[in-house]
Amino acid sequence: MTAGRRAAGMVMTDAMADLLERFRDGQVPALARAISIVESERAGFQDLLHEVMARGPRAKRVGFTGPPGAGKSSLVAAAAATYRAAGEHIGVVAVDPTSPYSGGALLGDRIRMNDLATDAGIFIRSMATRGSLGGLATTTKEVADLMDGFGFDRLLVETVGVGQTELEITAAADTVVVVLVPESGDAIQAMKAGLMEIADVFVVNKADRPGSARLVKELRQALHLRAGSALKDIPAHHGVDLARIAKKEARNAAPPVSPADWAVPVLTTNALTQDGVPELLEAIDQHLTWLEHGGQLDVRRRDRARVRVRDVVARELSREAWKSEEVTAALDLGVDRISKGEETPYSVARGILASLLR
Amino acid sequence: MTAGRRAAGMVMTDAMADLLERFRDGQVPALARAISIVESERAGFQDLLHEVMARGPRAKRVGFTGPPGAGKSSLVAAAAATYRAAGEHIGVVAVDPTSPYSGGALLGDRIRMNDLATDAGIFIRSMATRGSLGGLATTTKEVADLMDGFGFDRLLVETVGVGQTELEITAAADTVVVVLVPESGDAIQAMKAGLMEIADVFVVNKADRPGSARLVKELRQALHLRAGSALKDIPAHHGVDLARIAKKEARNAAPPVSPADWAVPVLTTNALTQDGVPELLEAIDQHLTWLEHGGQLDVRRRDRARVRVRDVVARELSREAWKSEEVTAALDLGVDRISKGEETPYSVARGILASLLR
C-alpha cells in the first residue's frame, strides 16, 4: 500500500499513527475512537480509513432492512447470539432513525441488544441520524469498513427500509435480508418500493399474525413475476397493472441475476419464539456460499468500491470548494442578491461554479 | 434578471422557452412537464428553475412531518379543503417513502386526496423515492419552487419524519407542523429525534386514543425544558437524563429563537372527525404572521437560499467531475486496483481529486 499511499500524498499525525497501532492491536477503545473520528469527519479521517481498509474487506456482511416495527432488531439479536455461540466475533451497525417513533424500540430493542453487549466478542454501534443530513449513507458504510478492518468475522447492519435508506444497505452488505410483517402491506407495495431488487432473502416476521400466509404467497408470486416468466398472464390487482410493474422491475434490475442463479427464498420467522430463525441463518449462509462460488461477491465488492470512490470524490470536491474565502464571500453576496430578488440560487451557483472550474 | 442570466451564461432552447411560456400562462400540463424535467434532471432543468424562481418565493409554505401512520395525509387533505373553500389555490407535495408499508396509505390516503384532485384549484404531486438515492431532498425543494413559481397561494409539503427526511422539511417549508400520535412514543423520543428543533406547531392526532393527554403534557414539558428554564430540576426518566438532553438540545438549536418570540403550541386533532383542525389552521396562520412581522420569514428564506446554492454547486461539481473520460478511466482502473488489494477507495479518490483540482 505504501506506493498508493505516497502517490496520494497522505500524511499521518503521531496521534493518528498511535491510534492506528492500538486499533490494529485489537483494542476496542481504539475502534470506538476511530468511529467517532470518522463520524465527525475530524482531520485525517480519510487517511485513517485508507489505512484500515488497506487489507481489503474480509468480514461476512449481512444487512437487515424493513419497515419500522417489523422486528429487525430482534432478528439481528437472535442472529448475533447464534453466531457468537459458534465462536464468531460480531460487529453490529444499527441505523434506526425511526426508533424514536416505534413505541419503545429504542429502549426496548437496545436493551435486548444489551444482553449481548456485555459479551466482549460483540461490538454494537447504534447510529443516531440527528443532524446528519446527507451524510448518513456514507458514514454507515465507513463505520462498517472500520469494523471490518478491526477484524470482526461478521457484520450485521440494520437499517430502516424507507425510501432512500433501503438502497444504503446494498452498499454496506453482501447479503440483504428484507424483513416484513403482515401489517407491512401487500407484495405489490413491496414491489413498488423496489424491495424485490434488493432482497436476497425475504423474511415474514411475526408469522403467527393474520395475513402472513397470504403475504408469503404474494411475495413468492411477485418474485416469480420478476424472474420474467409468464409476465403476460398476470391480472390487474387493486387496479395496479402487475405485469407492467414486473416488466419495469425486470428492466431496472441491475446487475441482471436470473433466479436460476439465486432463488430468493421467502421464509417465516417469529423472533420472539425463535421459530424459523435457524432456517433464516441457513439461507444467509447459502447465499454467501453462492456469492463466493459464483463470483458475485467480487462483483458486489467492486460495485461498492466504485460507489465509494464517487461518494468520497463528491464529498471532497464540496469541501475543497467552500474552503476558499472568495467562494464563501460569493455565496454571502449571492444570498443577499437572491433575497432582493436580483438572482436565483441557480444563477448564483452557476457563477460560483464558473469561478471554481476556471 | 436578464443580467444575472447572461452573467451565468444560460441558454434556453426553443422547446424550453415554449414550455416556460405555457407555464407562465398557468397551463397545468406545463407545470407537470416542468416537474418531470426537474425530477429526471433533463438537459436545461437548472435554467428552467432559474427562470421560474426569478420572481422570488411568494407562496405560503406549510410542512407536515411525522412518523408513518400518524395521519399526516388526512390533516393535509383537511387543510387543503379548508383553504380551497376560502378561495386559495393549493399545491401539495407529498413525499411518502413509507407508504408502501403503511397498510394501504398509498391507496387509501391518495384516494382521499383524490376527492380534492378533481378540483382545478389544487395540484397534488406525490413523489416516489424509488431509485432516487441522494436526490430526494433537493428534488422536493425544487418541486416546491416550481409550484411556487406557478402561482399557488399556498404549498402543503408532507414528508415522513424519519431521520434525515425530517430536516428536509425545514428546507422546503416556512411553518413546520410535527404530527404525532400516542403510539409514536413519548416526548423523550421526540426530543432525541430532534423534533423539538424543527416543530413550529405540534399536533397530537388521533387524540381520542389512550395516552394522548400524557403525550401532550410531556411535549409541553419538553418544550418548556428546551426554553432553558429549570434545566436542573428535571428528574431522570426511563433512565435518561432529561436535563442533559435538554441542555444539549438548547445548545444545538439554531437559530436561537427564544419561546418569548414564538411559543410552540401543542394541539390535539382527530383528522377523521375534523376535531381540532380549525384550531390547527389558526395556529399555522398565527405562526406565519409571526414570521412575517418578526423578520423571521426573510431569515428562513435566506437560509434556504444558502443551502440551495450549496446543494446545486455540489451536484454540478460531481456532474462536471465525471464528464471527463480521463477521470472515468481512472475510476475503472482504481476499482481494479482496489479489487486486487493494491489500493483503497480513499487513495483512488485522492488521486482523482488531485487530477481534478490541478
Interface residues (C-beta under 8 A of the other chain):
Chain A: M1 G4 R5 A7 A8 G9 M10 Q46 D47 L49 H50 M53 A54 R55 G56 P67 P68 P97 T98 S99 P100 Y101 S102 G103 G104 L106 L107 A128 T129 R130 G131 S132 L133 G134 L136 A137 V160 G161 V162 G163 Q164 T165 L167 E168 E183 S184 G185 Q189 A190 K192 A193 G194 L195 H238 N252 D298 R301 R302 A305 R306 R308 V309 R310 V312 V313 A314 E316 L317 S318 E320 A321 W322 L331 G334 V335 R337 I338 S339 G341 E342 E343 T344 P345 Y346 S347 V348 A349 R350 G351 I352 L353 A354 L356 L357
Chain B: M1 G4 R5 A7 A8 G9 M10 Q46 D47 L49 H50 M53 A54 R55 G56 P67 P68 P97 T98 S99 P100 Y101 S102 G103 G104 L106 L107 A128 T129 R130 G131 S132 L133 G134 L136 A137 V160 G161 V162 G163 Q164 T165 L167 E168 E183 S184 G185 Q189 A190 K192 A193 G194 L195 H238 G239 N252 D298 R301 R302 A305 R306 R308 V309 R310 V312 V313 A314 E316 L317 S318 E320 A321 W322 L331 G334 V335 R337 I338 S339 G341 E342 E343 T344 P345 Y346 S347 V348 A349 R350 G351 I352 L353 A354 L356 L357
